[in-house]
Amino acid sequence: MTEIHVVDVGDPDAFGTFHDVYLRSSARPFDAPWLAVEKRVNLTDDAYGTKIVVVGRDGAGVAVAAGWAVMPLKDNTQFAFVEVFVPPEHRRRGHGTSVLEHLLGTARAHDRTTAFSMPAWGVDVEGDAGRWFAEARGFRLDVLDAVRELALPATLPPLLVAHGYTLETWRGRCPDRWVDEYAELRRILTSEAPSGDAGLEDEHWDAERVRTDEADLERVGRVMQDVVARAPDGHLAGHTQLAFPQEDEVYQWDTLVCPEHRGHGLGLALKVRAMQASADLLAGRRRVTTENAASNAPMIAVNERLGFRQTAWTGEYVRAI
């Protein structure tokens, strides 16, 4: 029997137990876990989401499983984004199922109708415990994503910027003159990327959320290198982000070029410029990790031009609650 305990993320001991289970469940070489300070901020309730964090204990009181559910409040309000973690030595004993059922029950009580989860597995295998667990419990694959890595230091292709376009960079706070347009670029990412049948809608982004996101990054010690492309008329045509946590990892986050500005090589130019602008931050780090839909051929071509090589798959899985 598994006892489920809701975790107060503001309690250092309780959160420490949760994060320890998370770490012991996340030993894959392609999937570096979040630091404790990052995960605590990510899982703290705010204006944009209700977050539920739990730990499962066995009959002896040992923490043997953990998980969370994130329920957006400004968008996608039918969804609960859930993850379940069980260390290898405690698997196949029903602990993960107990955690999942508790999270789904909580989501149901919040009027959510669809659960969304993202197990990952190495590129050279058919799946791993996370995928088999999800499929055995009624989740179905909606979208397959490809995880790629760029080993550092890297040799970059030349920076080529189409005539009439300019690139601008910043770290930390987005300049006030661009914040509304930048928020719009963040907002339309979901609808502009390949998607499945789950019905995900664009996330709510406005200037206020941009500032909230920036404050959260500062709280967890992450540095974000942003690059935007300005069109000949001065408006923003696209952007990219490189995220630098307090470790030797680097993450290529959002990259988007607006539809009317595609075909000019801006995706590659944005990423090359981001690497150039953050050369001081890249020094001494081991890799850049990125992820995009396996069907997104144009972005895959950009990533491979930069030298990224695939290491894993991530499945976007959904099931009715």
C-alpha positions as CSV (number, residue, x, y, z in Angstrom):
1,M,0.0,0.0,0.0
2,T,1.2,3.5,-0.8
3,E,0.4,6.5,1.3
4,I,0.2,9.8,-0.6
5,H,1.4,12.9,1.1
6,V,0.8,16.4,-0.4
7,V,4.1,18.4,-0.3
8,D,4.3,22.0,0.9
9,V,7.0,23.3,-1.5
10,G,7.8,26.0,1.0
11,D,8.8,23.4,3.5
12,P,12.5,22.7,3.0
13,D,12.4,19.2,4.5
14,A,9.3,18.1,2.6
15,F,10.5,19.5,-0.6
16,G,13.9,18.0,-0.1
17,T,12.4,14.5,0.2
18,F,10.4,15.1,-3.0
19,H,13.4,16.3,-4.9
20,D,15.5,13.4,-3.7
21,V,13.0,11.0,-5.2
22,Y,12.9,13.0,-8.4
23,L,16.7,12.9,-8.7
24,R,16.9,9.2,-8.0
25,S,14.3,8.6,-10.8
26,S,16.1,10.7,-13.3
27,A,19.4,9.1,-14.2
28,R,19.2,9.2,-18.0
29,P,22.2,10.8,-19.7
30,F,20.1,12.8,-22.1
31,D,17.6,14.2,-19.5
32,A,19.4,16.3,-16.9
33,P,17.0,16.9,-13.9
34,W,16.0,20.4,-12.8
35,L,17.9,21.8,-9.8
36,A,16.0,22.0,-6.5
37,V,15.8,25.8,-6.5
38,E,14.4,25.7,-10.1
39,K,11.8,23.0,-9.4
40,R,10.6,24.7,-6.3
41,V,9.9,27.9,-8.2
42,N,8.3,26.0,-11.1
43,L,6.0,24.1,-8.7
44,T,4.9,27.1,-6.6
45,D,1.3,28.3,-7.3
46,D,1.1,31.6,-9.2
47,A,-1.4,33.6,-11.3
48,Y,-0.9,31.2,-14.2
49,G,-1.2,27.8,-12.6
50,T,-2.2,25.7,-9.7
51,K,0.4,23.1,-8.9
52,I,0.0,19.9,-6.8
53,V,3.1,18.1,-5.6
54,V,3.0,14.7,-3.9
55,V,5.3,12.0,-2.4
56,G,4.3,8.4,-2.0
57,R,5.5,6.4,0.9
58,D,5.5,2.6,1.4
59,G,4.4,0.8,4.6
60,A,7.7,1.5,6.2
61,G,7.4,5.2,5.6
62,V,10.1,5.3,2.9
63,A,9.6,7.8,0.1
64,V,9.2,5.6,-3.0
65,A,7.5,7.7,-5.6
66,A,6.6,11.3,-6.4
67,G,4.8,13.4,-8.9
68,W,3.2,16.7,-9.7
69,A,0.2,18.1,-11.6
70,V,0.2,21.6,-13.1
71,M,-3.2,23.0,-14.0
72,P,-3.1,26.3,-16.1
73,L,-5.4,29.0,-15.1
74,K,-5.2,31.4,-18.1
75,D,-5.2,28.9,-20.9
76,N,-5.6,25.2,-21.6
77,T,-8.0,25.0,-18.6
78,Q,-9.2,21.5,-19.6
79,F,-5.6,20.1,-19.1
80,A,-3.6,18.8,-16.2
81,F,0.1,18.4,-17.0
82,V,1.2,15.4,-14.9
83,E,4.5,13.7,-14.2
84,V,5.2,10.6,-12.0
85,F,8.6,9.4,-10.8
86,V,9.6,6.2,-9.2
87,P,13.3,5.3,-8.5
88,P,14.3,2.0,-10.3
89,E,14.5,0.0,-7.0
90,H,10.9,0.7,-6.2
91,R,9.2,0.1,-9.5
92,R,6.6,-2.5,-10.4
93,R,5.0,-2.4,-7.0
94,G,2.1,-0.1,-7.7
95,H,3.6,3.1,-6.2
96,G,3.6,5.0,-9.4
97,T,0.0,4.0,-10.1
98,S,-1.0,5.3,-6.7
99,V,0.7,8.6,-7.3
100,L,-0.9,8.9,-10.7
101,E,-4.4,8.1,-9.5
102,H,-4.1,10.7,-6.7
103,L,-3.0,13.4,-9.2
104,L,-5.8,12.5,-11.7
105,G,-8.3,12.6,-8.9
106,T,-7.1,16.0,-7.9
107,A,-7.2,17.2,-11.5
108,R,-10.8,15.9,-11.8
109,A,-11.7,17.8,-8.7
110,H,-10.4,20.9,-10.5
111,D,-12.7,20.2,-13.5
112,R,-9.8,19.0,-15.8
113,T,-10.8,16.5,-18.5
114,T,-7.4,15.6,-20.1
115,A,-4.1,14.6,-18.6
116,F,-0.9,15.3,-20.5
117,S,2.5,13.7,-19.8
118,M,5.9,13.6,-21.5
119,P,8.0,10.5,-21.0
120,A,11.3,10.3,-22.7
121,W,13.6,7.5,-23.9
122,G,16.9,7.0,-25.7
123,V,17.0,7.2,-29.5
124,D,18.4,3.7,-29.7
125,V,15.6,2.0,-27.8
126,E,11.8,1.5,-28.3
127,G,11.0,3.1,-24.9
128,D,11.7,2.9,-21.2
129,A,9.8,2.7,-17.9
130,G,8.1,6.0,-18.4
131,R,6.7,5.2,-21.8
132,W,5.5,1.8,-20.8
133,F,4.0,3.1,-17.6
134,A,2.0,5.8,-19.5
135,E,0.8,3.4,-22.2
136,A,-0.2,0.8,-19.7
137,R,-2.4,3.4,-17.9
138,G,-4.4,4.6,-20.8
139,F,-2.2,7.4,-22.2
140,R,-1.9,7.6,-26.0
141,L,0.9,9.1,-28.0
142,D,-0.2,12.4,-29.6
143,V,3.0,14.0,-30.8
144,L,6.6,12.6,-31.0
145,D,9.4,15.0,-30.3
146,A,13.1,14.6,-31.0
147,V,15.7,15.6,-28.4
148,R,19.1,16.8,-29.9
149,E,22.4,17.8,-28.3
150,L,25.2,20.0,-29.5
151,A,28.5,19.1,-27.9
152,L,30.6,22.1,-26.7
153,P,32.7,23.8,-27.8
154,A,31.1,24.0,-31.2
155,T,32.1,25.4,-34.6
156,L,29.3,27.6,-35.8
157,P,28.3,28.2,-39.4
158,P,28.7,31.8,-40.6
159,L,26.1,34.4,-39.5
160,L,24.1,35.4,-42.5
161,V,21.2,37.9,-42.0
162,A,18.8,38.5,-44.9
163,H,18.7,42.0,-46.4
164,G,16.6,44.4,-44.5
165,Y,16.5,42.4,-41.2
166,T,18.5,43.1,-38.1
167,L,19.2,41.1,-35.0
168,E,19.0,42.4,-31.4
169,T,20.1,40.7,-28.2
170,W,19.6,41.1,-24.5
171,R,20.0,39.2,-21.2
172,G,17.6,39.6,-18.3
173,R,14.9,42.2,-18.9
174,C,13.3,42.6,-22.3
175,P,13.6,46.2,-23.4
176,D,10.3,48.0,-22.8
177,R,10.0,49.0,-26.4
178,W,9.7,45.4,-27.5
179,V,8.0,43.7,-24.6
180,D,4.4,43.6,-26.1
181,E,5.6,42.2,-29.4
182,Y,7.9,39.8,-27.6
183,A,5.0,38.6,-25.5
184,E,3.1,38.0,-28.7
185,L,5.9,35.8,-30.1
186,R,5.8,33.8,-26.9
187,R,2.0,33.5,-27.1
188,I,1.8,32.0,-30.6
189,L,4.4,29.3,-30.2
190,T,2.0,26.4,-29.8
191,S,-0.2,27.2,-32.8
192,E,2.8,27.9,-35.0
193,A,4.6,24.6,-34.2
194,P,3.5,21.1,-35.5
195,S,0.8,19.8,-33.1
196,G,-1.4,16.7,-32.7
197,D,-5.0,16.1,-31.8
198,A,-5.0,16.9,-28.1
199,G,-6.3,20.4,-28.6
200,L,-3.5,22.4,-26.9
201,E,-4.1,26.1,-27.3
202,D,-1.7,29.0,-27.2
203,E,-0.4,29.9,-23.8
204,H,-1.4,33.2,-22.2
205,W,1.5,35.7,-22.6
206,D,1.4,39.4,-22.1
207,A,3.9,42.0,-20.9
208,E,3.1,41.2,-17.3
209,R,3.8,37.5,-17.7
210,V,7.1,38.3,-19.5
211,R,8.1,40.3,-16.4
212,T,7.0,37.5,-14.1
213,D,9.0,35.0,-16.1
214,E,12.1,37.2,-15.9
215,A,11.7,37.6,-12.1
216,D,11.4,33.8,-11.8
217,L,14.6,33.2,-13.8
218,E,16.4,35.6,-11.6
219,R,15.1,33.8,-8.5
220,V,16.5,30.5,-9.7
221,G,19.8,31.9,-11.0
222,R,19.1,31.1,-14.7
223,V,20.5,33.5,-17.3
224,M,18.5,33.8,-20.5
225,Q,20.2,35.0,-23.7
226,D,17.5,36.3,-26.0
227,V,17.8,37.3,-29.6
228,V,15.1,38.8,-31.8
229,A,14.9,39.5,-35.5
230,R,13.5,42.9,-36.6
231,A,11.8,43.1,-39.9
232,P,12.4,45.9,-42.4
233,D,9.4,47.7,-41.0
234,G,10.9,47.6,-37.4
235,H,8.5,45.0,-36.0
236,L,9.7,41.7,-34.4
237,A,9.8,38.9,-36.9
238,G,11.1,36.1,-34.6
239,H,13.2,35.2,-31.6
240,T,15.2,32.5,-29.9
241,Q,16.4,31.8,-26.3
242,L,19.4,30.1,-24.8
243,A,18.9,29.2,-21.1
244,F,21.9,28.9,-18.8
245,P,21.2,27.2,-15.4
246,Q,23.7,27.0,-12.5
247,E,25.4,23.9,-13.9
248,D,27.2,22.9,-17.1
249,E,24.1,22.4,-19.1
250,V,22.6,24.8,-21.7
251,Y,19.1,24.7,-23.2
252,Q,17.9,26.0,-26.5
253,W,14.3,27.0,-25.6
254,D,11.8,28.7,-27.8
255,T,12.7,29.5,-31.4
256,L,10.0,31.0,-33.6
257,V,9.9,32.9,-36.9
258,C,6.5,34.4,-37.8
259,P,5.0,32.8,-40.9
260,E,5.2,35.9,-43.1
261,H,9.0,36.1,-42.5
262,R,9.9,32.5,-43.1
263,G,12.1,31.5,-46.0
264,H,14.8,34.1,-45.3
265,G,17.1,31.9,-43.1
266,L,16.2,33.7,-39.9
267,G,15.9,30.6,-37.8
268,L,19.5,29.7,-38.4
269,A,20.6,33.3,-38.1
270,L,18.9,33.7,-34.7
271,K,20.5,30.6,-33.3
272,V,24.0,31.4,-34.5
273,R,23.7,34.9,-33.1
274,A,22.5,33.6,-29.8
275,M,25.6,31.3,-29.6
276,Q,27.9,34.2,-30.5
277,A,26.3,36.6,-28.0
278,S,26.6,34.1,-25.2
279,A,30.2,32.9,-25.9
280,D,31.2,34.0,-22.4
281,L,28.4,31.9,-20.8
282,L,29.1,28.9,-23.1
283,A,32.7,28.6,-22.0
284,G,33.3,25.5,-19.9
285,R,29.8,24.0,-20.5
286,R,29.4,20.6,-22.0
287,R,26.3,20.7,-24.3
288,V,23.3,22.5,-25.6
289,T,20.0,20.5,-25.6
290,T,17.0,21.3,-27.7
291,E,13.7,19.6,-28.5
292,N,11.2,20.0,-31.3
293,A,8.5,18.0,-33.0
294,A,9.9,15.1,-35.0
295,S,7.8,16.3,-38.0
296,N,9.3,19.8,-37.9
297,A,11.6,19.4,-40.8
298,P,12.7,23.0,-41.2
299,M,13.8,23.4,-37.6
300,I,15.5,20.0,-37.6
301,A,17.5,21.1,-40.7
302,V,18.5,24.3,-38.8
303,N,19.6,22.3,-35.8
304,E,21.6,19.8,-37.8
305,R,23.3,22.6,-39.7
306,L,24.5,23.9,-36.3
307,G,25.8,20.4,-35.5
308,F,23.0,19.0,-33.2
309,R,22.7,15.2,-33.1
310,Q,19.6,13.3,-31.9
311,T,20.0,11.5,-28.5
312,A,16.4,10.8,-27.4
313,W,12.7,10.9,-28.1
314,T,10.0,12.6,-26.0
315,G,6.4,11.5,-26.4
316,E,3.5,13.9,-25.8
317,Y,0.9,11.6,-24.2
318,V,-2.7,12.3,-23.4
319,R,-5.6,10.5,-21.7
320,A,-9.1,11.3,-20.6
321,I,-9.4,11.9,-16.8
